[in-house]
Amino acid sequence: MKKTMAILLSLLMVVGLLAGCGGGGTTKDTQGNGDAQGADDLVAAAKAEGKLVVYGSCEEEYLAAACEKFQELYGIEVQYQRLSTGEVQSKIEEENGKPSADVWFGGTTDPYNVCAAEGLLEAYEAENASHLLGDAYRDADGYWYGIYKGILGFMVNVDELNRLNLEIPQDWADLTNPDYQGLIWLSNYNTAGTAKLVINTMIQKYGHDEGIQYLVDLDKNVQVYTKSGSGPSKNVGTGECVIGIGFLHDGIAQILSGYDNIALIIPSEGTSFEIGATAIFEGCAHENAAKLWIEYALSPECVELADDAESYQFLVINSAQQPAAVEPFGLDPNNVIDYDFEDAKNNTTQYVADFFNALGDAADSRFKTE
């Protein structure tokens, strides 16, 4: 299967890549030599740059596997660093058009959209975007492309809830029950795209004022805010976290690692989903290598590495094989609300500020990361 996918990737690269001839590599092949020549030119230009720097907001094992495979395929040195989406956003904003990395890989799109709106991502029309399952899995202007999809929900330690004689929460409203005080972990709204998705989901579900009030009420039950969105899931099996809010594929990874005391909950009255993305930073030092990375990231050769790296998201590329480990859990990737990405793109920063304003003085002490 892997050899087949490698062949498929090669064919896709030969027939489809946009050219990036010399200089900034921003034009298509104008020599009349066809797409194959354009593909060759992009690969040659990327190799001439000789290097690629990646900031990754997926799990580190997947990031490492993807970067190492790219280096193996093209002989281009890859340096990478794992940062939460909020950390990447802050870093790129501070660098203001002179980014220290070339591409962003993984993590939910809300922070990507903020960076796109601020002019910090470069638009690129990827040929391999034709293999996405639909237009919902890309930015209309080419600022980012989806590589996977994850369902937002709860992961609970069943043993601990039984010990405390508490019911398993079934919906968002249940999480504000005082019985769960000190039992819930969530990621930090300042640093994690997952938490920003929670804010947008609550506002889209309940309306602005009620959504903000829900988050203030939820805060009363939250014991820990983690820096990364996957932080809560990693502590549910041990019982340190009894109820973790996050993406259910992270819960699957914990269950398959041996924690069979975890239950996965899709909120009964609706939830949202992330699109894990990849993008080029505006002003990056290695533009052709960055474009080659985007084409690579939209291929089975890249996204199928997630399964072996214990990242069990739903893939959004039609030529890729879904991770077999997900099937027994019966999760439906389409059983989600109609998430308004445009509203999130335009308003996430304001919504985060609105929440902190509503929380008041408590925000200073509450939002430290563990």
Secondary structure, DSSP 8 states (H G I E B T S, - for coil): -HHHHHHHHHHHHHHH-----TTT--S---SS-HHHHHHHHHHHHHHHH-EEEEEE-S-HHHHHHHHHHHHHHH--EEEEEE--HHHHHHHHHHHTT--S-SEEEEEEHHHHHHHHHTT-EE----GGGGGBS-GGGB-TTSS-EEEEEEEEEEEEEHHHHHHTT-----SGGGGG-GGGTTTEEEE-TTT-HHHHHHHHHHHHHH-HHHHHHHHHHHHTTEEEEESSTTTTGGGTTTTSSSEEEEEHHHHHHHHHTT-TTEEEE--TT---EEEEEEEEETT-S-HHHHHHHHHHHTSHHHHTHHHHTT---EE-BTTS---GGGGGGT--TT-S----HHHHHHHHHHHHHHHHHHHTTHHHHH--B-
